[in-house]
Amino acid sequence: MIIVWLLFIGGFYFLFIAPQKKKQKEHEKMLTTLQSGDEVVTTGGIYGVITNVKDDRFVVRVADNTKIEVGKGFIQSVARKTDGEDKKSS
């Protein structure tokens, strides 16, 4: 009976927990590589271009003369890098 529970817990870990940790590490790596000029998408679906990188947030230009500050955790994906390299959305 104990072996069945261990197999169940191990399967649960490899099916749910491990992939989520991998995805979280990739997202954190993406956040650390962001720089001014990158086009990003927020979790709210707002597209913008990073104009300034601060310790805990980004300043994002969403329209002409319109900038907002967005917490680093609220950047969902990169739409386009400044070096012209397109990245698929996560």
MARTORMAR-281485 format. One record per atom (N, C-alpha, C, O): atom name; residue number from 1; x, y, z. Coordinates in pm, 1 decimal. Example, Ala and Ser with C-alpha at 12.3 -4.5 7.8 and 13.67 -1.06 7.14 Angstrom:
% residues 2
atom site->N | pos->1 | xx->1319.0 | yy->-569.0 | zz->780.0
atom site->CA | pos->1 | xx->1230.0 | yy->-450.0 | zz->780.0
atom site->C | pos->1 | xx->1320.0 | yy->-330.0 | zz->780.0
atom site->O | pos->1 | xx->1423.6 | yy->-331.9 | zz->846.5
atom site->N | pos->2 | xx->1285.0 | yy->-225.0 | zz->708.0
atom site->CA | pos->2 | xx->1367.0 | yy->-106.0 | zz->714.0
atom site->C | pos->2 | xx->1290.0 | yy->3.0 | zz->787.0
atom site->O | pos->2 | xx->1340.9 | yy->113.8 | zz->803.9
//
This chain:
% residues 90
atom site->N | pos->1 | xx->82.1 | yy->-119.9 | zz->0.0
atom site->CA | pos->1 | xx->0.0 | yy->0.0 | zz->0.0
atom site->C | pos->1 | xx->86.6 | yy->126.5 | zz->0.0
atom site->O | pos->1 | xx->54.6 | yy->225.5 | zz->-65.8
atom site->N | pos->2 | xx->195.9 | yy->120.7 | zz->74.8
atom site->CA | pos->2 | xx->285.3 | yy->235.3 | zz->81.0
atom site->C | pos->2 | xx->349.7 | yy->259.6 | zz->-55.9
atom site->O | pos->2 | xx->369.2 | yy->374.3 | zz->-96.2
atom site->N | pos->3 | xx->382.2 | yy->152.6 | zz->-126.1
atom site->CA | pos->3 | xx->443.4 | yy->166.4 | zz->-258.0
atom site->C | pos->3 | xx->346.7 | yy->235.1 | zz->-354.1
atom site->O | pos->3 | xx->389.3 | yy->317.1 | zz->-435.5
atom site->N | pos->4 | xx->220.2 | yy->204.0 | zz->-346.6
atom site->CA | pos->4 | xx->119.9 | yy->266.9 | zz->-432.4
atom site->C | pos->4 | xx->113.4 | yy->416.5 | zz->-404.7
atom site->O | pos->4 | xx->106.5 | yy->496.3 | zz->-498.2
atom site->N | pos->5 | xx->115.6 | yy->455.0 | zz->-279.6
atom site->CA | pos->5 | xx->113.2 | yy->597.5 | zz->-244.1
atom site->C | pos->5 | xx->239.7 | yy->669.3 | zz->-291.0
atom site->O | pos->5 | xx->232.7 | yy->782.1 | zz->-339.8
atom site->N | pos->6 | xx->354.2 | yy->604.7 | zz->-276.4
atom site->CA | pos->6 | xx->478.6 | yy->664.4 | zz->-323.7
atom site->C | pos->6 | xx->476.9 | yy->682.6 | zz->-475.3
atom site->O | pos->6 | xx->521.8 | yy->785.6 | zz->-525.6
atom site->N | pos->7 | xx->426.0 | yy->584.3 | zz->-547.8
atom site->CA | pos->7 | xx->413.1 | yy->597.0 | zz->-692.6
atom site->C | pos->7 | xx->316.0 | yy->708.7 | zz->-729.5
atom site->O | pos->7 | xx->340.3 | yy->783.8 | zz->-823.9
atom site->N | pos->8 | xx->208.3 | yy->719.4 | zz->-656.4
atom site->CA | pos->8 | xx->109.0 | yy->824.7 | zz->-681.9
atom site->C | pos->8 | xx->171.0 | yy->962.9 | zz->-658.9
atom site->O | pos->8 | xx->154.9 | yy->1053.0 | zz->-741.2
atom site->N | pos->9 | xx->240.9 | yy->978.7 | zz->-548.4
atom site->CA | pos->9 | xx->304.7 | yy->1107.3 | zz->-517.4
atom site->C | pos->9 | xx->414.4 | yy->1138.0 | zz->-619.6
atom site->O | pos->9 | xx->426.2 | yy->1252.3 | zz->-664.0
atom site->N | pos->10 | xx->494.1 | yy->1039.3 | zz->-657.3
atom site->CA | pos->10 | xx->598.2 | yy->1058.9 | zz->-758.1
atom site->C | pos->10 | xx->538.6 | yy->1097.8 | zz->-893.2
atom site->O | pos->10 | xx->590.1 | yy->1187.5 | zz->-959.9
atom site->N | pos->11 | xx->432.1 | yy->1032.0 | zz->-933.3
atom site->CA | pos->11 | xx->366.1 | yy->1066.6 | zz->-1058.8
atom site->C | pos->11 | xx->308.8 | yy->1206.9 | zz->-1055.2
atom site->O | pos->11 | xx->319.3 | yy->1281.3 | zz->-1152.7
atom site->N | pos->12 | xx->248.7 | yy->1242.9 | zz->-944.1
atom site->CA | pos->12 | xx->194.5 | yy->1377.2 | zz->-927.3
atom site->C | pos->12 | xx->304.3 | yy->1481.6 | zz->-940.6
atom site->O | pos->12 | xx->285.3 | yy->1584.9 | zz->-1004.7
atom site->N | pos->13 | xx->420.0 | yy->1454.1 | zz->-879.4
atom site->CA | pos->13 | xx->532.9 | yy->1547.5 | zz->-886.5
atom site->C | pos->13 | xx->578.8 | yy->1566.0 | zz->-1030.9
atom site->O | pos->13 | xx->594.4 | yy->1679.2 | zz->-1076.7
atom site->N | pos->14 | xx->600.5 | yy->1456.9 | zz->-1102.5
atom site->CA | pos->14 | xx->653.3 | yy->1467.3 | zz->-1238.2
atom site->C | pos->14 | xx->551.0 | yy->1518.0 | zz->-1338.3
atom site->O | pos->14 | xx->589.3 | yy->1570.6 | zz->-1442.8
atom site->N | pos->15 | xx->423.5 | yy->1504.2 | zz->-1310.3
atom site->CA | pos->15 | xx->321.1 | yy->1552.8 | zz->-1403.0
atom site->C | pos->15 | xx->282.3 | yy->1698.2 | zz->-1378.9
atom site->O | pos->15 | xx->244.8 | yy->1767.8 | zz->-1473.2
atom site->N | pos->16 | xx->290.4 | yy->1745.3 | zz->-1255.3
atom site->CA | pos->16 | xx->240.2 | yy->1878.4 | zz->-1224.0
atom site->C | pos->16 | xx->345.1 | yy->1974.0 | zz->-1167.9
atom site->O | pos->16 | xx->356.7 | yy->2086.9 | zz->-1215.5
atom site->N | pos->17 | xx->419.8 | yy->1931.9 | zz->-1070.0
atom site->CA | pos->17 | xx->510.1 | yy->2022.3 | zz->-999.2
atom site->C | pos->17 | xx->636.3 | yy->2052.0 | zz->-1080.1
atom site->O | pos->17 | xx->673.9 | yy->2168.5 | zz->-1093.1
atom site->N | pos->18 | xx->701.8 | yy->1951.2 | zz->-1134.1
atom site->CA | pos->18 | xx->826.6 | yy->1971.8 | zz->-1207.9
atom site->C | pos->18 | xx->807.6 | yy->2060.7 | zz->-1331.3
atom site->O | pos->18 | xx->887.7 | yy->2152.0 | zz->-1351.4
atom site->N | pos->19 | xx->705.5 | yy->2038.4 | zz->-1414.6
atom site->CA | pos->19 | xx->688.0 | yy->2127.8 | zz->-1529.7
atom site->C | pos->19 | xx->659.0 | yy->2272.8 | zz->-1489.5
atom site->O | pos->19 | xx->703.5 | yy->2365.9 | zz->-1556.6
atom site->N | pos->20 | xx->585.3 | yy->2291.9 | zz->-1381.5
atom site->CA | pos->20 | xx->555.5 | yy->2427.4 | zz->-1336.0
atom site->C | pos->20 | xx->681.8 | yy->2497.7 | zz->-1287.5
atom site->O | pos->20 | xx->700.3 | yy->2616.5 | zz->-1314.0
atom site->N | pos->21 | xx->768.5 | yy->2426.3 | zz->-1217.2
atom site->CA | pos->21 | xx->895.1 | yy->2485.2 | zz->-1172.4
atom site->C | pos->21 | xx->982.0 | yy->2522.9 | zz->-1291.7
atom site->O | pos->21 | xx->1045.8 | yy->2628.2 | zz->-1291.0
atom site->N | pos->22 | xx->985.1 | yy->2438.3 | zz->-1393.6
atom site->CA | pos->22 | xx->1064.4 | yy->2467.2 | zz->-1513.4
atom site->C | pos->22 | xx->1011.0 | yy->2592.4 | zz->-1582.9
atom site->O | pos->22 | xx->1088.5 | yy->2678.4 | zz->-1624.8
atom site->N | pos->23 | xx->880.3 | yy->2602.2 | zz->-1595.0
atom site->CA | pos->23 | xx->818.4 | yy->2718.2 | zz->-1659.7
atom site->C | pos->23 | xx->847.5 | yy->2845.3 | zz->-1579.6
atom site->O | pos->23 | xx->873.1 | yy->2950.5 | zz->-1638.1
atom site->N | pos->24 | xx->843.8 | yy->2836.5 | zz->-1447.1
atom site->CA | pos->24 | xx->871.9 | yy->2951.4 | zz->-1361.9
atom site->C | pos->24 | xx->1017.8 | yy->2996.2 | zz->-1376.6
atom site->O | pos->24 | xx->1044.5 | yy->3116.3 | zz->-1380.7
atom site->N | pos->25 | xx->1111.2 | yy->2903.2 | zz->-1384.5
atom site->CA | pos->25 | xx->1252.1 | yy->2938.4 | zz->-1402.3
atom site->C | pos->25 | xx->1274.1 | yy->3005.8 | zz->-1537.5
atom site->O | pos->25 | xx->1350.7 | yy->3101.7 | zz->-1546.7
atom site->N | pos->26 | xx->1207.2 | yy->2956.5 | zz->-1643.5
atom site->CA | pos->26 | xx->1219.8 | yy->3018.3 | zz->-1775.3
atom site->C | pos->26 | xx->1164.4 | yy->3160.6 | zz->-1773.4
atom site->O | pos->26 | xx->1221.6 | yy->3250.1 | zz->-1835.5
atom site->N | pos->27 | xx->1053.6 | yy->3182.0 | zz->-1702.8
atom site->CA | pos->27 | xx->994.2 | yy->3314.9 | zz->-1693.8
atom site->C | pos->27 | xx->1086.8 | yy->3410.6 | zz->-1619.2
atom site->O | pos->27 | xx->1104.5 | yy->3524.9 | zz->-1661.2
atom site->N | pos->28 | xx->1145.9 | yy->3364.6 | zz->-1509.2
atom site->CA | pos->28 | xx->1240.3 | yy->3447.3 | zz->-1433.9
atom site->C | pos->28 | xx->1363.6 | yy->3481.5 | zz->-1517.7
atom site->O | pos->28 | xx->1414.5 | yy->3593.4 | zz->-1510.5
atom site->N | pos->29 | xx->1411.4 | yy->3385.6 | zz->-1596.9
atom site->CA | pos->29 | xx->1525.5 | yy->3411.3 | zz->-1684.1
atom site->C | pos->29 | xx->1487.6 | yy->3515.3 | zz->-1789.1
atom site->O | pos->29 | xx->1566.9 | yy->3604.7 | zz->-1818.6
atom site->N | pos->30 | xx->1367.9 | yy->3504.9 | zz->-1845.5
atom site->CA | pos->30 | xx->1321.8 | yy->3600.6 | zz->-1944.1
atom site->C | pos->30 | xx->1315.0 | yy->3740.4 | zz->-1884.1
atom site->O | pos->30 | xx->1353.1 | yy->3837.5 | zz->-1949.4
atom site->N | pos->31 | xx->1267.1 | yy->3751.7 | zz->-1760.7
atom site->CA | pos->31 | xx->1256.9 | yy->3881.6 | zz->-1695.0
atom site->C | pos->31 | xx->1394.2 | yy->3944.5 | zz->-1672.4
atom site->O | pos->31 | xx->1408.7 | yy->4066.3 | zz->-1683.2
atom site->N | pos->32 | xx->1494.0 | yy->3863.8 | zz->-1641.6
atom site->CA | pos->32 | xx->1627.3 | yy->3918.8 | zz->-1616.0
atom site->C | pos->32 | xx->1696.2 | yy->3964.1 | zz->-1744.1
atom site->O | pos->32 | xx->1786.4 | yy->4047.8 | zz->-1738.6
atom site->N | pos->33 | xx->1656.0 | yy->3911.0 | zz->-1859.0
atom site->CA | pos->33 | xx->1720.2 | yy->3948.6 | zz->-1984.7
atom site->C | pos->33 | xx->1650.2 | yy->4063.8 | zz->-2055.1
atom site->O | pos->33 | xx->1697.7 | yy->4109.8 | zz->-2159.0
atom site->N | pos->34 | xx->1538.5 | yy->4111.5 | zz->-2001.4
atom site->CA | pos->34 | xx->1467.8 | yy->4222.2 | zz->-2065.7
atom site->C | pos->34 | xx->1548.3 | yy->4350.6 | zz->-2054.7
atom site->O | pos->34 | xx->1615.1 | yy->4375.5 | zz->-1954.3
atom site->N | pos->35 | xx->1540.9 | yy->4431.1 | zz->-2158.8
atom site->CA | pos->35 | xx->1613.2 | yy->4557.4 | zz->-2160.3
atom site->C | pos->35 | xx->1530.1 | yy->4661.5 | zz->-2234.3
atom site->O | pos->35 | xx->1427.6 | yy->4629.5 | zz->-2294.5
atom site->N | pos->36 | xx->1574.9 | yy->4784.6 | zz->-2229.3
atom site->CA | pos->36 | xx->1503.9 | yy->4892.9 | zz->-2296.1
atom site->C | pos->36 | xx->1494.2 | yy->4864.6 | zz->-2445.4
atom site->O | pos->36 | xx->1591.1 | yy->4822.0 | zz->-2508.4
atom site->N | pos->37 | xx->1376.1 | yy->4888.9 | zz->-2501.0
atom site->CA | pos->37 | xx->1352.5 | yy->4866.8 | zz->-2642.8
atom site->C | pos->37 | xx->1281.2 | yy->4737.1 | zz->-2673.8
atom site->O | pos->37 | xx->1231.5 | yy->4719.9 | zz->-2785.1
atom site->N | pos->38 | xx->1274.4 | yy->4644.1 | zz->-2577.9
atom site->CA | pos->38 | xx->1203.3 | yy->4518.1 | zz->-2599.9
atom site->C | pos->38 | xx->1053.2 | yy->4542.7 | zz->-2597.9
atom site->O | pos->38 | xx->1002.8 | yy->4616.7 | zz->-2513.4
atom site->N | pos->39 | xx->981.6 | yy->4480.2 | zz->-2691.5
atom site->CA | pos->39 | xx->835.7 | yy->4488.4 | zz->-2692.6
atom site->C | pos->39 | xx->781.9 | yy->4372.1 | zz->-2610.8
atom site->O | pos->39 | xx->818.0 | yy->4256.8 | zz->-2634.7
atom site->N | pos->40 | xx->695.5 | yy->4402.2 | zz->-2514.2
atom site->CA | pos->40 | xx->645.1 | yy->4300.5 | zz->-2422.3
atom site->C | pos->40 | xx->492.9 | yy->4300.7 | zz->-2419.6
atom site->O | pos->40 | xx->427.8 | yy->4394.6 | zz->-2465.3
atom site->N | pos->41 | xx->438.3 | yy->4192.9 | zz->-2364.6
atom site->CA | pos->41 | xx->295.0 | yy->4179.9 | zz->-2341.5
atom site->C | pos->41 | xx->275.7 | yy->4157.5 | zz->-2192.3
atom site->O | pos->41 | xx->340.1 | yy->4070.4 | zz->-2133.7
atom site->N | pos->42 | xx->187.2 | yy->4235.8 | zz->-2130.0
atom site->CA | pos->42 | xx->159.9 | yy->4219.2 | zz->-1987.6
atom site->C | pos->42 | xx->54.5 | yy->4111.1 | zz->-1967.9
atom site->O | pos->42 | xx->-7.6 | yy->4066.3 | zz->-2064.3
atom site->N | pos->43 | xx->34.4 | yy->4069.3 | zz->-1844.2
atom site->CA | pos->43 | xx->-67.9 | yy->3969.9 | zz->-1815.9
atom site->C | pos->43 | xx->-207.2 | yy->4022.7 | zz->-1844.8
atom site->O | pos->43 | xx->-300.1 | yy->3944.1 | zz->-1863.9
atom site->N | pos->44 | xx->-223.3 | yy->4153.6 | zz->-1848.3
atom site->CA | pos->44 | xx->-351.4 | yy->4214.5 | zz->-1882.8
atom site->C | pos->44 | xx->-373.1 | yy->4226.9 | zz->-2032.3
atom site->O | pos->44 | xx->-478.8 | yy->4272.7 | zz->-2075.5
atom site->N | pos->45 | xx->-273.8 | yy->4186.4 | zz->-2113.4
atom site->CA | pos->45 | xx->-286.7 | yy->4190.6 | zz->-2257.2
atom site->C | pos->45 | xx->-243.1 | yy->4321.2 | zz->-2320.2
atom site->O | pos->45 | xx->-273.5 | yy->4346.3 | zz->-2436.8
atom site->N | pos->46 | xx->-172.6 | yy->4404.7 | zz->-2246.0
atom site->CA | pos->46 | xx->-127.1 | yy->4533.6 | zz->-2297.6
atom site->C | pos->46 | xx->8.7 | yy->4515.6 | zz->-2363.6
atom site->O | pos->46 | xx->102.0 | yy->4463.1 | zz->-2302.8
atom site->N | pos->47 | xx->18.9 | yy->4559.8 | zz->-2489.5
atom site->CA | pos->47 | xx->145.8 | yy->4558.4 | zz->-2561.5
atom site->C | pos->47 | xx->215.5 | yy->4691.5 | zz->-2539.0
atom site->O | pos->47 | xx->151.4 | yy->4796.6 | zz->-2538.3
atom site->N | pos->48 | xx->346.1 | yy->4686.8 | zz->-2520.6
atom site->CA | pos->48 | xx->422.0 | yy->4809.5 | zz->-2502.5
atom site->C | pos->48 | xx->570.0 | yy->4785.1 | zz->-2521.2
atom site->O | pos->48 | xx->614.5 | yy->4671.5 | zz->-2537.1
atom site->N | pos->49 | xx->644.8 | yy->4892.8 | zz->-2519.2
atom site->CA | pos->49 | xx->789.9 | yy->4887.2 | zz->-2535.7
atom site->C | pos->49 | xx->854.9 | yy->4935.6 | zz->-2406.7
atom site->O | pos->49 | xx->820.1 | yy->5041.7 | zz->-2354.8
atom site->N | pos->50 | xx->947.9 | yy->4858.5 | zz->-2356.0
atom site->CA | pos->50 | xx->1018.0 | yy->4895.8 | zz->-2233.2
atom site->C | pos->50 | xx->1106.4 | yy->5016.2 | zz->-2261.3
atom site->O | pos->50 | xx->1185.8 | yy->5015.7 | zz->-2355.4
atom site->N | pos->51 | xx->1091.9 | yy->5119.9 | zz->-2178.6
atom site->CA | pos->51 | xx->1176.0 | yy->5238.1 | zz->-2193.8
atom site->C | pos->51 | xx->1277.4 | yy->5250.9 | zz->-2081.7
atom site->O | pos->51 | xx->1380.9 | yy->5315.4 | zz->-2098.7
atom site->N | pos->52 | xx->1248.7 | yy->5189.4 | zz->-1965.5
atom site->CA | pos->52 | xx->1338.5 | yy->5199.5 | zz->-1852.2
atom site->C | pos->52 | xx->1322.1 | yy->5075.3 | zz->-1765.5
atom site->O | pos->52 | xx->1210.9 | yy->5025.9 | zz->-1746.6
atom site->N | pos->53 | xx->1432.2 | yy->5025.9 | zz->-1713.8
atom site->CA | pos->53 | xx->1430.2 | yy->4909.3 | zz->-1625.5
atom site->C | pos->53 | xx->1467.8 | yy->4955.5 | zz->-1486.1
atom site->O | pos->53 | xx->1575.3 | yy->5012.1 | zz->-1465.8
atom site->N | pos->54 | xx->1378.7 | yy->4931.4 | zz->-1389.0
atom site->CA | pos->54 | xx->1406.0 | yy->4964.1 | zz->-1249.5
atom site->C | pos->54 | xx->1424.9 | yy->4834.5 | zz->-1171.5
atom site->O | pos->54 | xx->1414.6 | yy->4725.8 | zz->-1228.4
atom site->N | pos->55 | xx->1452.4 | yy->4845.2 | zz->-1042.7
atom site->CA | pos->55 | xx->1478.0 | yy->4726.5 | zz->-961.5
atom site->C | pos->55 | xx->1361.3 | yy->4629.2 | zz->-960.9
atom site->O | pos->55 | xx->1380.3 | yy->4509.5 | zz->-982.6
atom site->N | pos->56 | xx->1240.5 | yy->4679.3 | zz->-936.1
atom site->CA | pos->56 | xx->1125.2 | yy->4591.4 | zz->-919.8
atom site->C | pos->56 | xx->1015.8 | yy->4613.9 | zz->-1022.9
atom site->O | pos->56 | xx->908.3 | yy->4555.0 | zz->-1012.0
atom site->N | pos->57 | xx->1040.9 | yy->4698.1 | zz->-1123.1
atom site->CA | pos->57 | xx->938.0 | yy->4726.0 | zz->-1223.3
atom site->C | pos->57 | xx->1000.5 | yy->4777.6 | zz->-1352.2
atom site->O | pos->57 | xx->1117.9 | yy->4814.3 | zz->-1357.1
atom site->N | pos->58 | xx->918.1 | yy->4779.1 | zz->-1456.1
atom site->CA | pos->58 | xx->957.4 | yy->4832.1 | zz->-1585.7
atom site->C | pos->58 | xx->871.7 | yy->4953.2 | zz->-1617.1
atom site->O | pos->58 | xx->755.1 | yy->4959.4 | zz->-1578.0
atom site->N | pos->59 | xx->929.3 | yy->5049.1 | zz->-1687.4
atom site->CA | pos->59 | xx->851.2 | yy->5160.0 | zz->-1741.4
atom site->C | pos->59 | xx->824.6 | yy->5122.5 | zz->-1886.7
atom site->O | pos->59 | xx->917.6 | yy->5102.7 | zz->-1964.9
atom site->N | pos->60 | xx->696.0 | yy->5112.9 | zz->-1921.9
atom site->CA | pos->60 | xx->655.2 | yy->5063.7 | zz->-2052.9
atom site->C | pos->60 | xx->578.8 | yy->5173.2 | zz->-2126.7
atom site->O | pos->60 | xx->484.0 | yy->5230.7 | zz->-2073.1
atom site->N | pos->61 | xx->620.8 | yy->5201.8 | zz->-2250.1
atom site->CA | pos->61 | xx->550.0 | yy->5298.8 | zz->-2333.4
atom site->C | pos->61 | xx->442.1 | yy->5222.3 | zz->-2409.4
atom site->O | pos->61 | xx->472.2 | yy->5130.6 | zz->-2485.8
atom site->N | pos->62 | xx->314.9 | yy->5261.2 | zz->-2387.7
atom site->CA | pos->62 | xx->203.5 | yy->5192.6 | zz->-2451.8
atom site->C | pos->62 | xx->145.5 | yy->5273.1 | zz->-2566.8
atom site->O | pos->62 | xx->74.6 | yy->5217.6 | zz->-2650.8
atom site->N | pos->63 | xx->174.0 | yy->5402.9 | zz->-2572.7
atom site->CA | pos->63 | xx->130.5 | yy->5490.1 | zz->-2681.3
atom site->C | pos->63 | xx->222.1 | yy->5611.8 | zz->-2681.0
atom site->O | pos->63 | xx->306.5 | yy->5626.7 | zz->-2592.6
atom site->N | pos->64 | xx->205.0 | yy->5698.4 | zz->-2780.0
atom site->CA | pos->64 | xx->285.8 | yy->5820.2 | zz->-2782.6
atom site->C | pos->64 | xx->258.0 | yy->5901.3 | zz->-2656.8
atom site->O | pos->64 | xx->142.6 | yy->5928.4 | zz->-2623.8
atom site->N | pos->65 | xx->363.9 | yy->5939.6 | zz->-2587.0
atom site->CA | pos->65 | xx->356.2 | yy->6018.6 | zz->-2464.5
atom site->C | pos->65 | xx->276.5 | yy->5951.6 | zz->-2353.0
atom site->O | pos->65 | xx->228.0 | yy->6020.2 | zz->-2263.0
atom site->N | pos->66 | xx->261.9 | yy->5820.6 | zz->-2356.8
atom site->CA | pos->66 | xx->191.5 | yy->5748.0 | zz->-2251.2
atom site->C | pos->66 | xx->280.4 | yy->5635.4 | zz->-2201.0
atom site->O | pos->66 | xx->309.6 | yy->5540.1 | zz->-2273.2
atom site->N | pos->67 | xx->323.0 | yy->5648.2 | zz->-2075.2
atom site->CA | pos->67 | xx->407.4 | yy->5546.0 | zz->-2013.5
atom site->C | pos->67 | xx->340.7 | yy->5496.9 | zz->-1886.3
atom site->O | pos->67 | xx->276.6 | yy->5573.9 | zz->-1814.7
atom site->N | pos->68 | xx->356.1 | yy->5369.6 | zz->-1859.1
atom site->CA | pos->68 | xx->304.7 | yy->5311.4 | zz->-1735.3
atom site->C | pos->68 | xx->417.5 | yy->5233.0 | zz->-1669.6
atom site->O | pos->68 | xx->510.0 | yy->5186.9 | zz->-1736.4
atom site->N | pos->69 | xx->408.4 | yy->5218.8 | zz->-1539.0
atom site->CA | pos->69 | xx->503.6 | yy->5135.8 | zz->-1466.2
atom site->C | pos->69 | xx->435.6 | yy->5003.2 | zz->-1437.2
atom site->O | pos->69 | xx->323.7 | yy->4998.7 | zz->-1386.0
atom site->N | pos->70 | xx->505.2 | yy->4895.1 | zz->-1470.9
atom site->CA | pos->70 | xx->450.6 | yy->4760.8 | zz->-1456.5
atom site->C | pos->70 | xx->545.2 | yy->4679.8 | zz->-1369.8
atom site->O | pos->70 | xx->666.4 | yy->4680.9 | zz->-1391.3
atom site->N | pos->71 | xx->490.0 | yy->4609.7 | zz->-1272.1
atom site->CA | pos->71 | xx->571.3 | yy->4521.5 | zz->-1189.0
atom site->C | pos->71 | xx->632.9 | yy->4411.3 | zz->-1273.5
atom site->O | pos->71 | xx->571.4 | yy->4364.0 | zz->-1369.0
atom site->N | pos->72 | xx->752.8 | yy->4371.0 | zz->-1238.9
atom site->CA | pos->72 | xx->824.1 | yy->4271.3 | zz->-1318.5
atom site->C | pos->72 | xx->746.1 | yy->4140.8 | zz->-1332.0
atom site->O | pos->72 | xx->754.2 | yy->4074.7 | zz->-1435.6
atom site->N | pos->73 | xx->672.6 | yy->4103.9 | zz->-1231.4
atom site->CA | pos->73 | xx->597.4 | yy->3979.5 | zz->-1236.4
atom site->C | pos->73 | xx->477.8 | yy->3982.9 | zz->-1329.2
atom site->O | pos->73 | xx->418.7 | yy->3878.7 | zz->-1358.0
atom site->N | pos->74 | xx->440.8 | yy->4101.9 | zz->-1376.8
atom site->CA | pos->74 | xx->323.1 | yy->4115.3 | zz->-1462.4
atom site->C | pos->74 | xx->357.2 | yy->4118.7 | zz->-1610.5
atom site->O | pos->74 | xx->269.6 | yy->4143.6 | zz->-1693.4
atom site->N | pos->75 | xx->483.2 | yy->4094.0 | zz->-1645.0
atom site->CA | pos->75 | xx->521.0 | yy->4079.7 | zz->-1785.0
atom site->C | pos->75 | xx->501.2 | yy->3933.2 | zz->-1820.5
atom site->O | pos->75 | xx->562.1 | yy->3844.7 | zz->-1760.4
atom site->N | pos->76 | xx->414.9 | yy->3908.4 | zz->-1919.3
atom site->CA | pos->76 | xx->382.8 | yy->3770.7 | zz->-1956.1
atom site->C | pos->76 | xx->481.8 | yy->3713.6 | zz->-2056.2
atom site->O | pos->76 | xx->532.1 | yy->3602.8 | zz->-2037.8
atom site->N | pos->77 | xx->510.1 | yy->3789.2 | zz->-2162.4
atom site->CA | pos->77 | xx->599.6 | yy->3737.6 | zz->-2265.2
atom site->C | pos->77 | xx->663.7 | yy->3852.1 | zz->-2341.6
atom site->O | pos->77 | xx->625.3 | yy->3968.2 | zz->-2327.8
atom site->N | pos->78 | xx->762.5 | yy->3816.0 | zz->-2422.7
atom site->CA | pos->78 | xx->831.0 | yy->3912.0 | zz->-2508.0
atom site->C | pos->78 | xx->774.5 | yy->3898.3 | zz->-2648.5
atom site->O | pos->78 | xx->775.5 | yy->3789.6 | zz->-2706.2
atom site->N | pos->79 | xx->724.7 | yy->4009.5 | zz->-2703.5
atom site->CA | pos->79 | xx->672.8 | yy->4007.2 | zz->-2839.8
atom site->C | pos->79 | xx->786.7 | yy->4021.3 | zz->-2940.2
atom site->O | pos->79 | xx->786.6 | yy->3956.7 | zz->-3044.9
atom site->N | pos->80 | xx->885.4 | yy->4107.9 | zz->-2906.7
atom site->CA | pos->80 | xx->998.4 | yy->4127.4 | zz->-2998.0
atom site->C | pos->80 | xx->1115.9 | yy->4182.8 | zz->-2919.5
atom site->O | pos->80 | xx->1101.6 | yy->4276.8 | zz->-2841.3
atom site->N | pos->81 | xx->1232.3 | yy->4123.2 | zz->-2941.7
atom site->CA | pos->81 | xx->1355.3 | yy->4170.8 | zz->-2879.0
atom site->C | pos->81 | xx->1412.4 | yy->4284.9 | zz->-2961.8
atom site->O | pos->81 | xx->1380.0 | yy->4299.0 | zz->-3079.8
atom site->N | pos->82 | xx->1497.7 | yy->4366.6 | zz->-2899.9
atom site->CA | pos->82 | xx->1555.1 | yy->4481.1 | zz->-2969.5
atom site->C | pos->82 | xx->1652.3 | yy->4442.0 | zz->-3079.1
atom site->O | pos->82 | xx->1670.9 | yy->4517.8 | zz->-3174.3
atom site->N | pos->83 | xx->1715.4 | yy->4324.3 | zz->-3067.8
atom site->CA | pos->83 | xx->1810.6 | yy->4283.4 | zz->-3170.4
atom site->C | pos->83 | xx->1742.1 | yy->4222.5 | zz->-3292.2
atom site->O | pos->83 | xx->1809.1 | yy->4169.3 | zz->-3380.7
atom site->N | pos->84 | xx->1607.3 | yy->4230.0 | zz->-3297.5
atom site->CA | pos->84 | xx->1532.2 | yy->4179.9 | zz->-3412.1
atom site->C | pos->84 | xx->1495.1 | yy->4033.8 | zz->-3402.0
atom site->O | pos->84 | xx->1431.2 | yy->3980.1 | zz->-3492.5
atom site->N | pos->85 | xx->1533.4 | yy->3968.6 | zz->-3294.9
atom site->CA | pos->85 | xx->1503.1 | yy->3826.7 | zz->-3276.9
atom site->C | pos->85 | xx->1361.0 | yy->3812.6 | zz->-3225.6
atom site->O | pos->85 | xx->1330.3 | yy->3859.0 | zz->-3115.8
atom site->N | pos->86 | xx->1273.2 | yy->3749.1 | zz->-3303.3
atom site->CA | pos->86 | xx->1135.7 | yy->3728.2 | zz->-3259.5
atom site->C | pos->86 | xx->1130.0 | yy->3607.0 | zz->-3170.4
atom site->O | pos->86 | xx->1198.7 | yy->3507.7 | zz->-3194.6
atom site->N | pos->87 | xx->1048.9 | yy->3614.5 | zz->-3067.7
atom site->CA | pos->87 | xx->1034.8 | yy->3505.6 | zz->-2972.6
atom site->C | pos->87 | xx->890.1 | yy->3462.1 | zz->-2969.2
atom site->O | pos->87 | xx->799.6 | yy->3545.5 | zz->-2966.0
atom site->N | pos->88 | xx->867.4 | yy->3330.6 | zz->-2969.9
atom site->CA | pos->88 | xx->731.5 | yy->3280.5 | zz->-2960.4
atom site->C | pos->88 | xx->677.2 | yy->3309.9 | zz->-2821.8
atom site->O | pos->88 | xx->751.0 | yy->3304.6 | zz->-2723.4
atom site->N | pos->89 | xx->547.7 | yy->3341.2 | zz->-2813.6
atom site->CA | pos->89 | xx->488.2 | yy->3366.9 | zz->-2682.8
atom site->C | pos->89 | xx->474.6 | yy->3237.7 | zz->-2607.3
atom site->O | pos->89 | xx->452.8 | yy->3132.0 | zz->-2666.6
atom site->N | pos->90 | xx->487.3 | yy->3245.4 | zz->-2475.6
atom site->CA | pos->90 | xx->484.5 | yy->3126.9 | zz->-2390.8
atom site->C | pos->90 | xx->346.0 | yy->3077.2 | zz->-2372.4
atom site->O | pos->90 | xx->324.8 | yy->2977.5 | zz->-2303.4
//
